Amino acid sequence: MADGLTIGQAAAFVGVTIKTVRHYHRLGLVAEPERDGSGYRRYGSADLLRLVQVRTLAGAGVPLAEIGELLDADPERFAAALDDVHRRLTEQVEDLIARRDTLHRLAHGDRALLPDRACTVLDRLAGLGFDPGYVAAQREALVLARALVPEVFDTFLTRLEHGLDDPEFVELTKRGLDAASWDPDDPRIEELASALADKLLANRALLAMPAGFQNQSDASARYGLVNHHREDQEPSIARLNTLVEANLRAVGIGIGIPHQ
């Protein structure tokens, strides 16, 4: 009987595939045994030990490109290298946990993209009888606000919270939603815009922007993307918002107008 094991036997004993053993050979991690008289490569105990060491380190997360140098290192360098691998694996574990938590939040709807305070506002909208389409639009506006204008996100939420505490504002907002079915030239839109502007101006402090925000060159553009979200789908609402903004600008208030 020939001494040593065939590549198939060696792979099975070590717990890897023949393809993996050959990959280790190509990378220089395990030397290829010499062929015997029958033309077969026979793996001895030293070869199997090396295969076990490589497989174990690879299974522990050590990159294959680093295993050869690691196995040939002195004990001190070997220990230091293992510490480095441990650190990197810990970072990977933390990253995977963060991804898992994100997936968990995605499974629970808005909380993947918005803080609890914003989710509470959306729940209140639904509880006040706003239709799902409007709640969805507000959800999108809040997500955009958090991403595009984080400087004013809390202010944005405060306005919404204050408005939901005011039954008259809630009623005016619902009338504004009804305007989506009106002709853009319907005179009722001008009346409603005036009423909404007056209601907003009753609490001018809530329209104030953080110091320096309005001086940023792209502030108006970023806020406009949030404030006019979905208007292209509803021309009557677009006109209503435009008129509300015009009424507020007439008294010196520019950007910072709540999304309708």
C-alpha angles and dihedrals in degrees: 000000000000117000117248134018133287118245090258092052092045092050092049093048093049094043102244136103127264087245090057092050090052090048089054088052093051091051092049093241093123123026116234112246118239117262118256126226091281092055095253126127109235121205117216130194093276091053091049091049090053091048091051091049093049093045092049095050092044090050089051090058101262109147111247090234089064101042098082094054090043094054091049094048126105118255094264094052090043091055092046091049091050090051089054091049089049090053093050092047090051090053090050091050091051090049091050091049090051090050091048090051090050090053089049090053091047088055087057096054123228096018091079091066106021137049120250092258091061092045089054090054091052090049089052091052090055091045091053091058101258110154120253092251092060092045089051091051091051090048090054091046091052092049090050092046092052091050101038105030107022088156091070101030094105090046089050090053093046091056091050092048092049092047092052089054090058113076092197092054091047090053093048090050091052089050087052089056090052087056089070088080094048127095109262089240094052107131090222088073091064091049092049092047090053092050092048092048091050090050091050092047090054085074103034092161089069090059094058117114125219114272112279097009096108090050092062109106095230098034095104093047094050093046091045091057088057099039095049097041112146094004090124087067095051115041093181092054089047090056091046092053091046091053093047090052091048091052091050094046088053088067095042103270115129127165117007100075116145118249113255 
